Amino acid sequence: MNKEQEICNHALGLFAHYGYRKTTIEDVADAMGMTKSNIYFYFKNKQDLYEKTVAGALSGWRDSVAEAVAAEQDVVEKFRVMAYRSFEYLRAHSDLRTILEKDPGIFTLTPSEDRFREVNMGAMEILKSIIEQGIKENRFHRVDVQHVTEFLFSVYIMFLIRAYVKSEGSTVATMYEEGVELAVRGLRK
């Protein structure tokens, strides 16, 4: 792990605990046993530190899903693993979940407003590749892959917002599971 990642890992906990406004560069420097000027060697300002910290946490989430999907051979199971791993990830990562609760603008349904577009595009690529594989293997119906990917990703984001930002509880998780199975049945031939 490089120093920038190490700083971001410490900053994630501070931003989760104190929020963006109350967390200072000094807090992060103290947690790292560094000076404030050392932090500025890696980050332009607090906003840059925050954005890179959140992007790193989101990338870790995406990479965890990609790893789980890569371990599966069957395309239907890849879809299920992708859907469930990506939804469940936040339960085990409380700092990221807390940041999402405090900054709901991290999730957006409007691509032009997406501050983390690059990370989200990578997540959408995982979904897109699964749909393409299913079509190629003649296991999924032929669909407009881009449109279906964007639709399913938007539905996923909506459920993340309801489950983790709005904290609507277990009913949302059950609804999500039923929706995943409905999507699997709709895609399968």
C-alpha positions as CSV (number, residue, x, y, z in Angstrom):
1,M,0.0,0.0,0.0
2,N,1.4,3.4,-0.9
3,K,1.4,6.4,1.4
4,E,-1.5,8.1,-0.4
5,Q,-3.7,5.0,0.1
6,E,-2.6,4.7,3.7
7,I,-3.6,8.4,4.3
8,C,-7.0,7.8,2.6
9,N,-7.6,4.7,4.8
10,H,-7.1,6.8,8.0
11,A,-9.1,9.7,6.5
12,L,-12.0,7.4,5.7
13,G,-12.5,6.6,9.4
14,L,-12.2,10.2,10.4
15,F,-14.6,11.4,7.7
16,A,-17.1,8.7,8.8
17,H,-16.8,9.5,12.5
18,Y,-16.7,13.4,12.3
19,G,-18.1,14.1,8.9
20,Y,-16.5,16.2,6.2
21,R,-17.0,19.6,7.8
22,K,-15.6,18.7,11.2
23,T,-12.6,16.6,10.0
24,T,-9.5,18.7,9.4
25,I,-6.3,18.1,7.6
26,E,-4.7,18.4,11.1
27,D,-6.8,15.5,12.3
28,V,-5.7,13.3,9.4
29,A,-2.0,14.4,9.9
30,D,-2.2,13.6,13.6
31,A,-3.8,10.2,13.0
32,M,-0.9,9.4,10.6
33,G,1.8,10.9,12.8
34,M,2.6,13.3,10.0
35,T,2.6,17.1,9.7
36,K,-0.1,19.0,7.9
37,S,2.4,19.9,5.2
38,N,3.1,16.2,4.6
39,I,-0.5,15.7,3.8
40,Y,-0.5,18.6,1.4
41,F,2.4,16.8,-0.5
42,Y,-0.2,14.2,-1.5
43,F,-3.4,16.2,-1.6
44,K,-4.2,19.7,-2.8
45,N,-6.7,20.5,0.0
46,K,-9.3,18.8,2.2
47,Q,-11.8,18.4,-0.7
48,D,-9.1,16.6,-2.8
49,L,-8.4,14.3,0.2
50,Y,-12.1,13.6,0.7
51,E,-12.8,12.9,-3.0
52,K,-9.8,10.6,-3.3
53,T,-10.7,8.9,0.0
54,V,-14.3,8.2,-1.2
55,A,-13.1,7.2,-4.7
56,G,-10.7,4.7,-3.2
57,A,-13.3,3.2,-0.9
58,L,-15.8,2.9,-3.9
59,S,-13.0,1.3,-6.0
60,G,-12.4,-1.2,-3.2
61,W,-16.1,-2.0,-3.3
62,R,-16.1,-2.4,-7.1
63,D,-12.9,-4.6,-7.0
64,S,-14.4,-6.8,-4.3
65,V,-17.4,-7.4,-6.6
66,A,-15.2,-8.0,-9.6
67,E,-13.1,-10.6,-7.7
68,A,-16.3,-12.5,-6.6
69,V,-17.7,-12.4,-10.1
70,A,-14.4,-13.7,-11.6
71,A,-14.5,-16.7,-9.3
72,E,-17.8,-17.9,-10.9
73,Q,-18.0,-19.7,-14.2
74,D,-21.8,-19.9,-14.8
75,V,-23.1,-16.6,-16.2
76,V,-26.4,-16.7,-14.2
77,E,-24.4,-17.2,-11.0
78,K,-22.1,-14.4,-12.0
79,F,-25.1,-12.1,-12.2
80,R,-26.4,-13.2,-8.8
81,V,-23.0,-12.9,-7.1
82,M,-22.5,-9.5,-8.6
83,A,-26.0,-8.3,-7.5
84,Y,-25.8,-9.7,-4.0
85,R,-22.1,-8.9,-3.2
86,S,-22.4,-5.4,-4.4
87,F,-25.5,-4.8,-2.2
88,E,-24.2,-6.6,0.9
89,Y,-20.7,-5.0,0.8
90,L,-21.9,-1.9,2.7
91,R,-23.1,-4.0,5.7
92,A,-19.5,-5.1,6.4
93,H,-18.0,-1.7,5.7
94,S,-19.4,0.7,8.2
95,D,-17.1,3.6,7.5
96,L,-18.1,3.8,3.9
97,R,-21.8,3.2,4.8
98,T,-21.6,6.1,7.3
99,I,-20.0,8.4,4.7
100,L,-22.8,7.5,2.2
101,E,-25.4,8.3,4.8
102,K,-23.7,11.7,5.5
103,D,-23.1,12.5,1.8
104,P,-26.1,11.1,-0.1
105,G,-24.9,13.1,-3.2
106,I,-22.3,10.3,-3.7
107,F,-25.1,8.3,-5.3
108,T,-26.8,10.0,-8.2
109,L,-29.0,8.7,-11.0
110,T,-27.8,11.5,-13.3
111,P,-24.5,10.7,-15.0
112,S,-23.6,14.4,-15.4
113,E,-23.8,14.9,-11.7
114,D,-21.7,11.8,-10.8
115,R,-18.6,12.9,-8.9
116,F,-17.3,9.3,-9.1
117,R,-18.2,8.5,-12.7
118,E,-15.0,6.7,-13.4
119,V,-15.5,4.2,-10.5
120,N,-19.2,3.8,-11.4
121,M,-18.4,3.2,-15.1
122,G,-16.1,0.4,-13.9
123,A,-18.9,-1.1,-11.9
124,M,-21.2,-0.9,-14.9
125,E,-18.6,-2.6,-17.0
126,I,-18.8,-5.7,-14.7
127,L,-22.6,-5.8,-15.3
128,K,-22.3,-5.2,-19.0
129,S,-19.7,-8.0,-19.4
130,I,-22.0,-10.4,-17.6
131,I,-25.0,-9.5,-19.9
132,E,-22.7,-9.8,-23.0
133,Q,-21.5,-13.2,-21.8
134,G,-25.0,-14.4,-21.3
135,I,-26.0,-13.3,-24.8
136,K,-22.9,-14.8,-26.4
137,E,-23.6,-18.2,-24.6
138,N,-27.2,-18.0,-25.7
139,R,-28.3,-18.1,-22.0
140,F,-29.8,-14.5,-22.0
141,H,-32.2,-12.9,-24.4
142,R,-30.8,-10.5,-27.0
143,V,-31.2,-7.0,-25.5
144,D,-29.7,-3.6,-26.0
145,V,-26.8,-4.3,-23.6
146,Q,-26.0,-0.6,-22.9
147,H,-29.7,0.3,-22.2
148,V,-30.2,-2.7,-20.0
149,T,-26.9,-2.1,-18.1
150,E,-27.9,1.5,-17.4
151,F,-31.4,0.5,-16.4
152,L,-30.3,-2.2,-14.0
153,F,-27.5,0.0,-12.6
154,S,-30.0,2.8,-11.9
155,V,-32.4,0.4,-10.1
156,Y,-29.4,-0.9,-8.1
157,I,-28.5,2.7,-7.1
158,M,-32.1,3.4,-6.1
159,F,-32.1,0.4,-3.8
160,L,-28.7,1.4,-2.3
161,I,-30.1,4.8,-1.5
162,R,-33.3,3.3,0.1
163,A,-31.4,0.7,2.1
164,Y,-28.3,2.6,3.2
165,V,-28.9,6.3,2.9
166,K,-32.6,6.4,3.8
167,S,-32.2,3.4,6.1
168,E,-35.6,1.9,5.1
169,G,-34.7,-1.5,6.6
170,S,-35.0,-5.2,5.8
171,T,-38.1,-4.7,3.6
172,V,-35.9,-3.0,1.0
173,A,-33.4,-5.8,1.2
174,T,-36.2,-8.4,0.6
175,M,-37.5,-6.3,-2.3
176,Y,-34.0,-6.1,-3.8
177,E,-33.6,-9.9,-3.6
178,E,-37.0,-10.4,-5.3
179,G,-36.0,-7.8,-8.0
180,V,-32.7,-9.6,-8.6
181,E,-34.5,-12.9,-9.2
182,L,-37.0,-11.2,-11.4
183,A,-34.2,-9.7,-13.5
184,V,-32.5,-13.1,-13.8
185,R,-35.8,-14.7,-15.0
186,G,-36.3,-11.8,-17.4
187,L,-32.8,-12.1,-18.9
188,R,-32.7,-15.9,-19.1
189,K,-33.9,-17.7,-22.2
